[in-house]
């Protein structure tokens, strides 16, 4: 899906990101909402031929996400994120 947006130059859809979610827990430690993700923060990458399950699969790598405007929806370190929170 992301490759279509990058290829056509459209804005990427808003995104929720879950952090700190070990398998032993039923809910993530924190959830962040990113309303705008520019293409410059997304890089294409392909899994190596040595990958055990999906060799050659196209992937998207999100970079410097915390430099973008975001809102902490659940949990998180609010003291460190208050500056970037949406108003």
N, C-alpha and C positions, 0 to 999 in steps of 0.2 A: 504494500500500500504506500509506504513512504517513498519508494522509487518513483511512483506515478506523480506525486506532488513535486519531487525534486526535478523530474524531467520536464514537467509542464510549467514550472515556476510558480505554482500556486502556493498560498500559505498553508503550512501544515496545520492540521486540526488541533484544538486545545488538547492538553495531555495531563493525565493524573499519573504521578510516579510514586510508588511505594518504596520506602526505605526500611531497613532493619526488620526483615520478615523471615526469621528462621522457620524451618519446617515444623518445629515443635510448637509454634504458636498459631492460633486461628486468625489473628489479625496483625497487620503490620504495625511497627513501632511508630511510623509517621507516614503521612500522605501529603504530597505537595501537588498543587494545581498550577500548571503553566499555561496561561491563556494564549500566548503567542510564542511560537518556536520558529525562528528564522532558519532558512536553509544553511546559513553559515555555521550553525551549531549542530548540523547533522552531516556525518561523513559516511559514505558508502564503504563497506568492507565485505570481503568474501572469506568464508571459513576455509582454512587450509586443507590440502589434500590428506593430511594426517588426522583430521577430525574424525572421531569414531562413528558418529551417527549421521552428520549432515555435511560431509565434505563438499566444498564448492557452493554451498548455499549463500545467497546474497543476504546481507544483514545491514542494518543501520546502526551507527554508533553516535550517540548523543554526547556532545562535548560542552563543557562550561555551562551547564544548565543553571547552576546557582548564580550565574552572572545575569540571568534574565529575570524579569519581574515574575514573581510567584506568590502564592498564598499557601500557608501551612493550613491544611484542612483538618488533619488529625495528628496529635502528638508533636514531635519535633522539638528542637531547641529554640524556643521562641525568642530568647534573648539574643541569639546570634542571627536570627532571620528577620527581626522586626524592621530593619532598614529596607529590605527588599519586598516586604509585604505589599500587596495591592491596597490601594485606598478606596 
